[in-house]
Amino acid sequence: MFKKLKFAVIGAGHGGQGIAGYLAYKGYEVNLYNRSIEKIKKIKQRGTIELVGSIVGFGRLNLVTNSIEQAIKNVDVIMVVLPASAHKFIAKHIAPFVTPEQYIVLNPGRTGGALEFKSIIARHNPLKEVCIVEAQTMLFACRALEQGKVKIFSKKEEVKVAALPAIRNNEFINMIHEVFPEFMPATSVLETSFNNVGALLHPIPTILNCGRIENTKGNFKYYIEGVTPSVAKIIEQVDYERMLVAKALGVKTMSLKEWLAYTYNAYGNTLCEALKNTKGYWGIMAPTNLDTRYIYEDVPQSLVPIWDMAMHLGIQTPTIDSIIHLASILHNADYYKSGRKVIDMGLEGLSVEEIRRFVINGQVSDSRGVVA
């Protein structure tokens, strides 16, 4: 008999409320977790999330809680919908309670998210073989208008996902297909990580529009007005460096312009034109200030791991380096130091071939035998 899946959604920000509301709207049992009870107080009182925009309806939640143990108890799928900077905290606190039968899905993982998450769980609970799934990007472009009310701007036609290890891809896709038919298997988490377009679309326009953001408090269309031909030049150079690192790892990638066409059916002779033709981006405004996850998440968790992997492979990425450096100045932080590194992903000292074996089957083989 077919079993209806039960979900926990970890995180009650824009994306977390969007995913939780959508799943509940579709009739699935959903537990919503947030570390701060204040940020989910109204949702807990109402017990529902309202969806407006391209999807309209209500979703009634099964449980709203700040207990991670209660949130994930007896669920099948744990949807982590948080800034990647919170992955370390969640992995550490989820480790004692997660079971080998559950799937943890990072929405998204940014760059190296699943690898870092698995490494942390292995350190805190080495006896549990947990399947981590990494989504390349968020399914929705959405914004929470208030607690319990989310505007869905658009839903992507396809989102690549990969299990770690990749030998469990088909198992996960077959289980989740009825819920998320948009989820399509990638070769491995290297493909989802290095096709992370948030690394391009989030920090670069924000940093290059820093004066405009400060002067207008973000009162301009982020993608439509914020990406001019000059800004696009720098995005495309970072895109080139990203694909260079991916190629060295044997990872299939597509350019940002190709991705917009593939994901949103948005085309143009230039990157600027393609972005202006991406209907899902039309209503999205710029951040209201520079204290935004477009920098504090996407630089350390998206660009730094690409830069560090490039260093590991002996590849130069001068434009990526420049963006990380500028972000560090703007935030008075050392993102090179605090960002996600090869060592955090459990890949230190591994050759390209060993890295590829690890993401496929979870093991590293060499002439001396097999090392888990």
Secondary structure, 3 states (H helix, E strand, C coil): CCCCCEEEEECCCHHHHHHHHHHHHCCCEEEEECCCHHHHHHHHHHCEEEEEECCCEEEECCEEECCHHHHHCCCCEEEECCCHHHHHHHHHHHCCCCCCCCEEEECCCCCCHHHHHHHHHHHHCCCCCCEEEEECCCCEEEEEEECCEEEEEEECCCEEEEEECHHHHHHHHHHHCCCCCCEEECCCHHHHHHCCCHHHHCHHHHHHCHHHHHHHCCCCEHHHHHCCHHHHHHHHHHHHHHHHHHHHCCCCCCCHHHHHHHHHCCCCCCHHHHHHCCHHHCCCECCCCCCCHHHHCHHHHHHHHHHHHHHHHCCCCHHHHHHHHHHHHHHCCCHHHHCCCCCCCCCCCCCHHHHHHHHHHCCEEECCEEEC
